[in-house]
Amino acid sequence: MIEKSAALYLGCLRRRGHELSSFLQRSWIVLTFFALVVLFFFVSTATDPNFWAERTFDSHGSIKEVKFDGMKIAQQVALFLLALIGLALAIWRSITSHRQATASLEQAKTAIKQAEIASKQAETASKQAEIAENNQRFDRYARAAQLLDNEKSAVRQAGIYLLRELAIGDEKYRSLCAELLASFIRSHNTDALDALVPLKDIEAMQKLADKATPAEIVDAFKSICRTRPGGIDTVNLQGIVLSQFRLDHRDQLVNLNLNHSYLNQPQIYGLEVRSCELARATFRFGTFHQVNFEGNDLYETNFHNMDFEDVRFRDTRFWNCSFNNCTFKDCDMSGAAFVDDLGDLAMPFDVDALKDSWAWQNNLPRLSGKFAGAVYDPGPGNKYRNEFARAREKRRVSGNIFAFVTPDESWKIL
């Protein structure tokens, strides 16, 4: 028990010794200064015993009397010592504050360095994640390309769907996916036409169009139309044959080269056709319903037995195009032009076919005869025209293909 108490006592002494040593290391400057001042004071007073005495001087400035007042001397010594202590404490406080500020600055520098390190680590992790994701997407693209070469139709369709999802999820791969799907369609189309040799080109295309296009080819074409963002390079689908397919408001015919193509029995609802090349293309036995077909240039395009209903043909130019057994109902023909190669109104076209269509007064269609359809007042500053356009576009993008109307009857010009 005594040994245990002695051990505790020695441990306590060691801790106090460490604390005292640490204090002396931190405050040796203050203590040294204080000791030197006290030493100087006592040395200077010891050399002159009369330093503490109270002196009385006569009228001539000579010392008249010397008195020793112990109480006053003690007060003066005490005040001097207190002043030294206060000065020492002020110096110590200043040094302590400086040390604390230095420590805080070091901590701040350390925190900044740690934040920079963490930021670099996060940036590195982000780049690694991006690289891994890009590698994963490239692997998906390569895998889809391999699936398109498979002999089984179901496997090829899986590759098409994989490319569609990749194009929707990443803009960087949209052009690549569209080009790969277009190459797949062209390859199949070429093989199918080669099998019909020695028929001539147009005869082979008509023969091929008489039967339904395989499902994977239709899916590939719809995937291109569904992932077209606009503003990218034109996709080459020139000379393809498609039969018995359907597109809706979720699809877009944008920046597609469909020159010399043969589209049989297309069912087009709520679609937007923009910036497409349709020279010498053929549309046969199909329907265009609530379609935006504006601002396009069609050269020698052939339409056979096509029904156009609620189609917006605004500012579309038909250059030497042919219309056989086609109907136009509630179509916006504003600014449409039916002209020959030189832009003259010499193209043969039955103007009576547009009697059930309409146009705005300030943008009537260019025809070889008088427009037989209804004419509407666009309103002040095109107010009515813009109001109707917004309402129609809202219906189109919603997919409500049966909720189409013509402009308000009160706007009609009799």
C-alpha positions as CSV (number, residue, x, y, z in Angstrom):
1,M,0.0,0.0,0.0
2,I,2.9,2.4,0.9
3,E,4.7,1.5,-2.3
4,K,1.5,2.2,-4.3
5,S,1.1,5.6,-2.7
6,A,4.7,6.4,-3.3
7,A,4.3,5.5,-6.9
8,L,1.3,7.8,-7.3
9,Y,3.1,10.6,-5.5
10,L,6.2,10.2,-7.8
11,G,3.9,10.1,-10.9
12,C,2.2,13.3,-9.7
13,L,5.6,15.0,-9.2
14,R,6.7,13.9,-12.7
15,R,3.6,15.4,-14.3
16,R,4.1,18.6,-12.3
17,G,7.7,18.6,-13.3
18,H,6.7,18.2,-17.0
19,E,4.2,21.0,-16.7
20,L,6.8,23.3,-15.0
21,S,9.4,22.5,-17.6
22,S,6.9,23.2,-20.4
23,F,5.9,26.5,-18.8
24,L,9.6,27.5,-18.5
25,Q,10.2,26.6,-22.1
26,R,7.3,28.7,-23.3
27,S,7.9,31.7,-21.0
28,W,11.6,31.8,-20.6
29,I,11.8,35.2,-22.4
30,V,9.3,36.8,-20.0
31,L,10.9,35.3,-16.9
32,T,14.4,36.3,-18.0
33,F,13.3,39.9,-18.7
34,F,11.6,40.1,-15.3
35,A,14.7,38.7,-13.5
36,L,17.0,41.1,-15.2
37,V,14.8,44.1,-14.3
38,V,14.6,43.1,-10.7
39,L,18.3,42.4,-10.6
40,F,19.1,45.8,-12.2
41,F,16.8,47.5,-9.7
42,F,18.4,46.0,-6.6
43,V,21.9,46.4,-7.9
44,S,21.4,50.1,-8.6
45,T,19.8,50.7,-5.2
46,A,22.5,48.7,-3.4
47,T,25.2,51.0,-4.7
48,D,23.4,54.0,-3.1
49,P,22.0,53.4,0.4
50,N,20.4,56.7,0.4
51,F,18.3,55.9,-2.6
52,W,15.2,55.2,-0.4
53,A,15.7,58.1,1.9
54,E,13.5,61.2,1.8
55,R,15.5,64.3,1.3
56,T,14.7,67.9,2.3
57,F,16.3,70.8,0.5
58,D,16.9,74.4,1.6
59,S,16.4,77.6,-0.4
60,H,19.8,77.2,-2.0
61,G,19.1,73.6,-3.3
62,S,21.3,71.9,-0.7
63,I,20.2,68.8,1.2
64,K,19.0,70.0,4.5
65,E,17.7,66.7,6.0
66,V,17.6,63.0,5.1
67,K,14.9,60.8,6.5
68,F,14.1,57.0,6.2
69,D,10.4,56.3,6.1
70,G,10.0,52.5,6.1
71,M,6.3,52.5,5.2
72,K,6.7,54.8,2.2
73,I,9.7,52.8,1.0
74,A,7.7,49.6,1.2
75,Q,4.8,51.2,-0.8
76,Q,7.2,52.4,-3.5
77,V,8.9,49.0,-3.7
78,A,5.5,47.3,-3.9
79,L,4.3,49.6,-6.7
80,F,7.5,49.0,-8.6
81,L,7.1,45.3,-8.3
82,L,3.5,45.4,-9.3
83,A,4.4,47.5,-12.3
84,L,7.1,45.0,-13.3
85,I,4.6,42.1,-12.9
86,G,2.0,44.0,-15.0
87,L,4.6,44.6,-17.7
88,A,5.7,41.0,-17.6
89,L,2.1,39.9,-17.9
90,A,1.4,42.2,-20.8
91,I,4.5,40.9,-22.6
92,W,3.5,37.3,-21.8
93,R,0.0,38.0,-23.1
94,S,1.4,39.5,-26.3
95,I,3.7,36.5,-26.9
96,T,0.8,34.1,-26.2
97,S,-1.5,35.9,-28.6
98,H,1.2,35.8,-31.3
99,R,1.7,32.1,-30.7
100,Q,-2.1,31.4,-30.9
101,A,-2.4,33.4,-34.1
102,T,0.6,31.5,-35.5
103,A,-1.0,28.2,-34.5
104,S,-4.3,29.3,-36.0
105,L,-2.6,30.3,-39.3
106,E,-0.8,27.0,-39.4
107,Q,-4.1,25.2,-38.8
108,A,-5.7,27.2,-41.6
109,K,-2.9,26.4,-44.0
110,T,-3.2,22.8,-43.1
111,A,-6.9,22.9,-43.6
112,I,-6.4,24.5,-47.0
113,K,-3.9,21.9,-48.0
114,Q,-6.2,19.2,-46.9
115,A,-9.1,20.8,-48.9
116,E,-6.9,21.0,-52.0
117,I,-5.9,17.4,-51.6
118,A,-9.5,16.4,-51.1
119,S,-10.5,18.4,-54.2
120,K,-7.8,16.8,-56.3
121,Q,-8.8,13.4,-55.1
122,A,-12.5,14.2,-55.9
123,E,-11.5,15.5,-59.3
124,T,-9.4,12.4,-59.9
125,A,-12.3,10.2,-58.8
126,S,-14.7,12.1,-61.1
127,K,-12.3,11.6,-64.1
128,Q,-11.9,8.0,-63.3
129,A,-15.7,7.6,-63.0
130,E,-16.2,9.4,-66.3
131,I,-13.5,7.3,-68.0
132,A,-15.2,4.1,-66.6
133,E,-18.6,5.3,-67.8
134,N,-17.3,6.2,-71.3
135,N,-15.6,2.8,-71.5
136,Q,-18.9,1.2,-70.5
137,R,-20.8,3.1,-73.1
138,F,-18.3,2.3,-75.8
139,D,-18.6,-1.4,-74.8
140,R,-22.3,-1.1,-75.2
141,Y,-21.9,0.4,-78.6
142,A,-19.4,-2.3,-79.7
143,R,-21.7,-5.0,-78.3
144,A,-24.7,-3.5,-80.1
145,A,-22.7,-3.4,-83.4
146,Q,-21.9,-7.1,-82.9
147,L,-25.6,-7.9,-82.3
148,L,-26.6,-6.3,-85.6
149,D,-24.5,-9.0,-87.4
150,N,-26.3,-11.9,-85.7
151,E,-28.3,-14.3,-87.9
152,K,-31.3,-14.2,-85.6
153,S,-33.8,-11.4,-86.0
154,A,-34.6,-11.2,-82.3
155,V,-30.9,-10.7,-81.5
156,R,-30.6,-8.0,-84.1
157,Q,-33.6,-6.2,-82.6
158,A,-31.9,-6.3,-79.2
159,G,-28.9,-4.6,-80.7
160,I,-31.2,-1.9,-82.2
161,Y,-32.9,-1.3,-78.9
162,L,-29.5,-1.1,-77.2
163,L,-28.4,1.6,-79.7
164,R,-31.6,3.5,-79.2
165,E,-31.2,3.7,-75.4
166,L,-27.5,4.6,-75.8
167,A,-28.4,7.5,-78.2
168,I,-31.1,8.8,-75.9
169,G,-28.9,8.6,-72.8
170,D,-25.7,10.3,-74.3
171,E,-25.7,13.0,-77.0
172,K,-22.1,12.1,-77.9
173,Y,-23.2,8.8,-79.3
174,R,-26.3,9.9,-81.1
175,S,-24.6,10.5,-84.4
176,L,-22.6,7.3,-84.1
177,C,-25.7,5.3,-83.3
178,A,-27.8,6.9,-86.1
179,E,-25.0,6.2,-88.6
180,L,-24.7,2.6,-87.5
181,L,-28.5,2.1,-87.7
182,A,-28.6,3.8,-91.1
183,S,-25.8,1.5,-92.4
184,F,-27.7,-1.5,-91.1
185,I,-30.9,-0.3,-93.0
186,R,-28.9,0.4,-96.2
187,S,-27.2,-2.9,-96.1
188,H,-30.4,-4.9,-95.8
189,N,-32.0,-2.7,-98.5
190,T,-29.1,-3.4,-100.9
191,D,-29.3,-7.2,-100.3
192,A,-33.1,-7.2,-100.8
193,L,-32.8,-5.3,-104.1
194,D,-29.9,-7.4,-105.3
195,A,-32.1,-10.5,-104.9
196,L,-34.6,-9.0,-107.4
197,V,-32.1,-8.6,-110.2
198,P,-32.6,-8.5,-113.3
199,L,-35.6,-6.2,-112.5
200,K,-34.9,-2.5,-113.1
201,D,-34.4,-0.2,-110.2
202,I,-37.9,1.3,-110.0
203,E,-39.5,-2.1,-110.7
204,A,-37.4,-3.8,-108.0
205,M,-38.3,-1.1,-105.5
206,Q,-42.0,-1.5,-106.3
207,K,-41.7,-5.3,-106.0
208,L,-39.9,-4.9,-102.7
209,A,-42.5,-2.4,-101.4
210,D,-45.4,-4.8,-102.1
211,K,-44.4,-6.9,-99.0
212,A,-44.0,-5.7,-95.4
213,T,-40.5,-4.5,-94.4
214,P,-38.9,-6.8,-91.7
215,A,-39.6,-5.7,-88.2
216,E,-36.0,-5.0,-87.3
217,I,-35.6,-2.6,-90.2
218,V,-38.7,-0.7,-89.2
219,D,-37.4,-0.6,-85.6
220,A,-34.0,0.7,-86.8
221,F,-35.7,3.5,-88.9
222,K,-37.9,4.4,-85.9
223,S,-35.0,4.5,-83.6
224,I,-33.2,7.0,-85.9
225,C,-36.4,9.1,-86.0
226,R,-36.8,8.9,-82.2
227,T,-33.3,10.0,-81.3
228,R,-32.7,12.8,-83.8
229,P,-31.7,15.9,-81.8
230,G,-31.5,18.2,-84.7
231,G,-28.5,20.3,-85.6
232,I,-26.3,17.3,-86.4
233,D,-25.0,15.9,-89.7
234,T,-27.5,14.5,-92.2
235,V,-28.0,10.8,-92.0
236,N,-27.9,9.0,-95.3
237,L,-30.9,6.8,-96.0
238,Q,-30.9,7.4,-99.8
239,G,-32.7,4.9,-101.9
240,I,-34.3,2.8,-99.1
241,V,-37.6,1.0,-99.4
242,L,-39.9,0.9,-96.4
243,S,-43.4,-0.6,-96.4
244,Q,-46.1,-0.7,-93.8
245,F,-44.6,1.3,-91.0
246,R,-46.0,3.9,-88.5
247,L,-44.5,7.0,-86.9
248,D,-46.1,9.3,-84.3
249,H,-45.5,12.5,-82.4
250,R,-42.5,11.1,-80.5
251,D,-40.6,10.7,-83.8
252,Q,-38.9,13.3,-86.0
253,L,-37.9,13.3,-89.7
254,V,-35.0,15.7,-89.2
255,N,-31.8,16.0,-91.3
256,L,-32.5,12.7,-93.2
257,N,-31.4,12.1,-96.8
258,L,-34.4,10.2,-98.2
259,N,-33.7,11.0,-101.9
260,H,-34.9,8.3,-104.3
261,S,-36.5,6.4,-101.4
262,Y,-39.8,4.4,-101.7
263,L,-42.1,4.7,-98.7
264,N,-45.2,2.4,-99.1
265,Q,-48.2,2.6,-96.8
266,P,-46.7,5.0,-94.3
267,Q,-48.9,5.9,-91.3
268,I,-47.7,9.2,-90.1
269,Y,-49.4,10.9,-87.1
270,G,-48.3,14.1,-85.3
271,L,-44.8,13.9,-86.8
272,E,-42.5,16.8,-87.6
273,V,-40.7,16.8,-91.0
274,R,-37.8,19.3,-91.1
275,S,-34.6,19.8,-93.2
276,C,-35.1,16.5,-95.0
277,E,-34.0,15.7,-98.5
278,L,-36.9,14.1,-100.4
279,A,-35.9,14.5,-104.1
280,R,-37.5,11.9,-106.4
281,A,-38.9,10.1,-103.4
282,T,-42.2,8.2,-103.6
283,F,-45.0,8.1,-101.0
284,R,-47.8,5.6,-101.8
285,F,-51.0,4.5,-100.1
286,G,-50.4,6.3,-96.8
287,T,-51.7,8.9,-94.4
288,F,-50.3,12.1,-93.0
289,H,-52.3,13.3,-90.1
290,Q,-51.6,16.4,-88.0
291,V,-48.0,16.6,-89.3
292,N,-45.8,19.6,-89.4
293,F,-44.5,19.5,-93.0
294,E,-43.4,23.1,-93.2
295,G,-40.4,24.9,-94.8
296,N,-39.3,21.9,-96.9
297,D,-38.3,21.7,-100.6
298,L,-39.5,18.7,-102.5
299,Y,-38.1,18.0,-106.0
300,E,-40.0,15.7,-108.3
301,T,-41.4,13.9,-105.3
302,N,-44.3,11.5,-106.2
303,F,-47.4,11.1,-104.0
304,H,-49.8,8.3,-104.9
305,N,-53.1,7.7,-103.1
306,M,-52.0,9.7,-100.1
307,D,-54.4,11.3,-97.6
308,F,-53.3,14.6,-96.0
309,E,-55.4,15.7,-93.0
310,D,-54.6,18.6,-90.7
311,V,-51.1,18.9,-92.2
312,R,-49.2,22.1,-91.9
313,F,-47.6,22.8,-95.4
314,R,-46.6,26.4,-94.6
315,D,-43.9,27.7,-96.9
316,T,-43.2,24.3,-98.4
317,R,-42.3,24.3,-102.1
318,F,-43.2,21.5,-104.4
319,W,-40.9,21.5,-107.5
320,N,-42.4,19.5,-110.3
321,C,-44.0,17.1,-107.8
322,S,-46.9,14.8,-108.8
323,F,-50.1,14.1,-106.8
324,N,-52.2,11.2,-108.0
325,N,-55.5,10.4,-106.2
326,C,-54.4,12.5,-103.2
327,T,-56.8,14.2,-100.8
328,F,-56.2,17.4,-98.7
329,K,-58.5,18.0,-95.7
330,D,-58.2,20.9,-93.2
331,C,-54.5,21.4,-94.2
332,D,-52.7,24.7,-93.7
333,M,-51.5,25.7,-97.2
334,S,-50.2,29.1,-96.2
335,G,-47.2,30.0,-98.3
336,A,-47.1,26.6,-100.1
337,A,-45.9,26.8,-103.7
338,F,-46.5,24.4,-106.5
339,V,-43.9,25.4,-109.1
340,D,-41.7,24.0,-111.9
341,D,-37.9,23.8,-112.0
342,L,-37.6,27.6,-112.7
343,G,-40.0,28.6,-109.9
344,D,-42.9,29.3,-112.3
345,L,-46.5,28.3,-111.7
346,A,-46.5,25.8,-114.5
347,M,-46.6,22.6,-112.6
348,P,-49.7,20.6,-113.3
349,F,-51.8,20.5,-110.1
350,D,-55.5,20.3,-109.6
351,V,-56.2,23.4,-107.5
352,D,-59.7,22.0,-106.6
353,A,-58.0,19.4,-104.5
354,L,-57.4,22.1,-101.9
355,K,-61.0,23.2,-101.6
356,D,-61.2,21.6,-98.1
357,S,-58.0,23.3,-97.0
358,W,-57.3,26.8,-95.8
359,A,-54.7,29.6,-95.6
360,W,-54.0,32.9,-93.8
361,Q,-54.9,36.0,-95.8
362,N,-51.4,37.5,-95.7
363,N,-49.7,34.2,-96.9
364,L,-51.8,32.6,-99.6
365,P,-50.4,29.6,-101.5
366,R,-48.8,30.0,-104.9
367,L,-50.9,28.1,-107.5
368,S,-51.5,28.1,-111.2
369,G,-55.2,28.9,-110.4
370,K,-57.3,30.6,-107.7
371,F,-57.1,29.1,-104.2
372,A,-60.4,27.4,-103.6
373,G,-60.0,26.8,-99.9
374,A,-61.0,29.0,-96.9
375,V,-59.1,32.2,-96.1
376,Y,-58.7,33.5,-92.5
377,D,-57.8,36.9,-91.1
378,P,-54.4,36.5,-89.2
379,G,-55.5,39.4,-86.9
380,P,-53.6,42.5,-85.8
381,G,-49.9,41.7,-85.6
382,N,-50.7,38.0,-86.5
383,K,-52.5,37.7,-83.2
384,Y,-55.1,35.1,-84.3
385,R,-52.5,33.2,-86.4
386,N,-50.0,32.9,-83.5
387,E,-52.8,31.9,-81.0
388,F,-54.0,29.1,-83.3
389,A,-50.4,27.9,-84.0
390,R,-49.7,27.6,-80.2
391,A,-52.9,25.7,-79.6
392,R,-52.3,23.3,-82.5
393,E,-48.7,22.6,-81.5
394,K,-49.8,21.9,-78.0
395,R,-52.3,19.3,-79.3
396,R,-49.7,17.8,-81.6
397,V,-46.9,17.2,-79.1
398,S,-49.5,15.7,-76.7
399,G,-50.3,13.0,-79.2
400,N,-54.0,13.9,-79.3
401,I,-54.3,13.4,-83.1
402,F,-58.1,13.5,-83.1
403,A,-58.5,16.9,-81.5
404,F,-57.7,19.0,-84.5
405,V,-59.7,22.1,-85.5
406,T,-59.5,24.8,-88.1
407,P,-59.1,28.5,-87.1
408,D,-62.1,30.1,-85.5
409,E,-65.0,30.8,-87.9
410,S,-65.2,34.4,-86.8
411,W,-61.8,34.9,-88.4
412,K,-62.9,33.6,-91.8
413,I,-63.0,36.1,-94.7
414,L,-66.1,35.6,-96.8
